[in-house]
């Protein structure tokens, strides 16, 4: 992401200055790319690693001492905290209906899909084309006025 942003800034400043990318700014882009890809995190020292491992082991022993009910409560509390900290977009992703689908529902939907696929495969090419055409006609009927104008505007495809 940094690389893209830096490349855009360099490209914009180059265009603003009146020079093109082909006139020597390629080296500038490569240098900026390397700078943007640099990892700013420092490796852990041996003392930090030892401290981290000690904390990890202490947490593992504390978890082992907990009863199954306490563990479930801790997991639920962590889940609730995580959901509370999510943004709206992330929250919508967490509430995806596919996660709530039961095995029976999944099996029924797969059977229905397989039945439609079998039915589609049994159609002749002419019948398939007629179904496609009917589908397009139905879609066009359901378009709003603005969407219909966009469908009729072919100037972006046909320049003449």
C-alpha positions in Angstrom: 0.0 0.0 0.0 2.9 2.4 0.9 4.5 1.6 -2.4 1.4 2.4 -4.4 0.9 5.6 -2.5 4.5 6.6 -3.0 4.4 5.7 -6.7 1.2 7.8 -7.1 2.8 10.8 -5.3 6.0 10.5 -7.4 3.9 10.2 -10.6 1.8 13.2 -9.7 4.7 15.3 -8.8 6.5 14.3 -12.0 3.5 15.2 -14.1 3.1 18.5 -12.2 6.7 19.4 -12.9 6.2 18.7 -16.6 8.6 15.8 -16.9 7.6 12.3 -17.9 8.3 9.1 -16.1 10.5 8.0 -19.0 13.0 10.8 -18.4 14.9 9.4 -15.5 12.3 9.1 -12.8 12.4 5.3 -13.0 15.4 5.3 -10.6 13.4 7.6 -8.2 10.5 5.2 -8.3 12.7 2.2 -7.5 14.3 4.0 -4.6 10.9 5.1 -3.3 9.7 1.5 -3.7 12.6 0.1 -1.6 11.9 2.7 1.1 8.2 1.9 1.2 9.0 -1.8 1.5 11.4 -1.4 4.3 10.3 -3.2 7.5 10.3 -0.7 10.4 9.9 -3.4 13.1 13.0 -4.3 15.1 13.7 -8.0 15.8 13.1 -9.1 19.4 16.1 -9.2 21.7 17.0 -12.3 23.7 15.6 -10.7 26.9 12.3 -9.8 25.2 12.0 -13.4 23.8 12.6 -14.9 27.3 10.1 -12.5 28.8 7.5 -13.4 26.1 8.1 -17.1 26.6 7.7 -16.8 30.4 4.4 -14.9 30.0 3.2 -17.5 27.5 4.0 -20.4 29.8 2.3 -18.6 32.8 -0.8 -18.1 30.7 -0.8 -21.8 29.7 -0.6 -22.9 33.3 -3.3 -20.5 34.3 -5.5 -21.8 31.5 -4.9 -25.4 32.6 -6.0 -24.6 36.2 -9.4 -23.2 35.0 -12.5 -25.4 34.9 -14.2 -26.1 31.6 -17.0 -23.6 32.5 -14.4 -20.9 33.3 -12.7 -21.6 30.0 -16.0 -21.2 28.1 -16.7 -18.0 30.0 -13.3 -16.6 29.2 -13.7 -17.6 25.5 -17.1 -15.9 25.3 -15.8 -12.8 27.1 -13.0 -12.6 24.5 -15.4 -13.1 21.7 -17.7 -10.3 23.0 -14.7 -8.0 23.4 -13.5 -8.7 19.9 -17.0 -8.1 18.4 -17.2 -4.8 20.4 -13.9 -3.6 18.9 -14.9 -4.4 15.3 -15.8 -1.7 12.8 -19.2 -1.8 11.2 -17.9 -3.4 8.0 -16.1 -6.1 9.9 -19.2 -6.7 12.0 -21.3 -7.3 8.9 -18.7 -9.9 7.8 -18.9 -11.6 11.2 -22.7 -11.9 10.9 -22.4 -13.7 7.5 -25.5 -16.0 7.0 -23.3 -18.8 5.6 -21.9 -19.3 9.1 -25.4 -19.8 10.5 -26.4 -22.3 7.9 -27.1 -25.8 9.3 -25.9 -29.0 7.8 -29.5 -29.9 6.8 -30.0 -26.5 5.1 -26.6 -26.9 3.3 -27.5 -30.3 2.1 -30.9 -29.2 0.8 -29.4 -26.2 -1.0 -26.7 -28.4 -2.6 -29.4 -30.9 -3.8 -31.4 -28.1 -5.3 -28.3 -26.7 -7.0 -27.5 -30.1 -8.4 -31.0 -30.6 -9.7 -30.9 -27.2 -11.5 -27.4 -28.0 -12.9 -28.7 -31.4 -14.2 -31.7 -29.7 -15.7 -29.5 -27.0 -17.4 -27.1 -29.7 -18.7 -30.1 -31.5 -20.3 -31.1 -28.5 -22.4 -30.1 -28.1 -26.0 -27.9 -25.2 -27.1 -31.0 -23.4 -28.6 -32.9 -23.8 -25.3 -30.0 -22.5 -23.3 -29.8 -19.5 -25.6 -33.6 -18.9 -25.1 -33.2 -19.1 -21.3 -30.3 -16.6 -21.4 -32.3 -14.2 -23.6 -35.4 -14.5 -21.3 -33.1 -13.8 -18.3 -31.7 -10.7 -20.0 -35.1 -9.5 -20.9 -36.4 -9.9 -17.3 -33.3 -8.1 -16.0 -33.9 -5.2 -18.4 -37.5 -4.9 -17.4 -36.5 -4.5 -13.7 -34.0 -1.7 -14.4 -34.7 1.8 -13.1 -34.7 4.7 -15.5 -31.2 5.7 -14.7 -30.0 2.1 -15.1 -31.8 1.9 -18.5 -30.0 5.0 -19.7 -26.7 3.4 -18.7 -27.6 0.2 -20.6 -28.3 2.1 -23.8 -25.2 4.3 -23.6 -22.7 2.5 -25.8 -20.4 5.4 -26.4 -17.8 4.1 -24.0 -17.6 0.9 -26.0 -18.2 2.1 -29.5 -16.4 5.4 -30.2 -18.1 6.1 -33.5 
